[in-house]
Amino acid sequence: MYKQAWQKMLNAEHIVLVSHVHPDGDTLGSALALYDVLTQAGKKVTHYNKTLELPLSYDFLPGFVKIKDVLPKKFDLVVSLDCSSLNRLQIPNGEYEIINIDHHITNRYFGNINVVVDSFTSAGMVVYELLKANNVSISKACAICLYTAIADDTGFFVYGDMDELTFSIVAQLVKHGANPKEIASKVKRREPLSKIRLCGYMLNHFDLHENGTIATIIFNKEALVATGAKRNDTKNIINMLRSIANVTVAIMLLEEEEGGYKVSLRSKDINVSKVALDYDGGGHKTAAGFEIPACDPRVLRDEIVEKIKRIA
Ligand SMILES: [Mn+2]
């Protein structure tokens, strides 16, 4: 399937690479790595992302400034990176084929070609293996993008089922010019002040349930306004609650502009993707989520806690 996918890309007229809305380092790094190798191969490529404000901690990635929030008039192939379902692409129906490159256990296999490896900790690993299987040479730019993708989805090598393959790929990327210290500094040490203030709010307002094994935080619009935080600032801060010694699952409810809630589930080991699927969401065993229309957040939170009790 790696060879079939690469051939299809080489045969396309105009390829649109799609990273998911509210992007992380994995989706951006994976798409930008492909952007690099495909433009090197002389292909016409557009990297499309529907999010208006991209997270600036990834602005050092080669090709970041070329990401567009409008689609080209004509294209015949969409390559989706790190998206488990079609709606995360936010791309209208049309006359094109789809290559679905992903690693989510809940992937819906929506592509004409599906390159989904759910045992990998990142889409970046899938892209690396695809390039390797097709003997595509890896530039320094490509190495930086793939290293960032793999590092970001493991919390910089803290979580996820990392194994020897993860580290052998990472070693190759370092050999091709990715600098681990530099990338870590760029991604992890340029936090906006508003995000740190939001952490302060979270640490003062979170709740514990079930003898302190489940931690929950509700962010309503007022909390964001009070701290000056943007939606991007909520990304990954829930991991701080998961890191508490007795906590096995941490849950974040974030009120959306339009009134609904985005729910993030993080566990140390329990398979929270099962709960996300109950609400039509998706993700991984220890990191999953879903979106839900307007509701009473406390009622929703208690319902989720009940569901987690049942699978724990
Ligand atoms: Mn990913």
Residues whose N, C-alpha, C, O or C-beta is under 5 A from the ligand:
A	BS01	MN	D26 D82 T121 S122 A123 D153
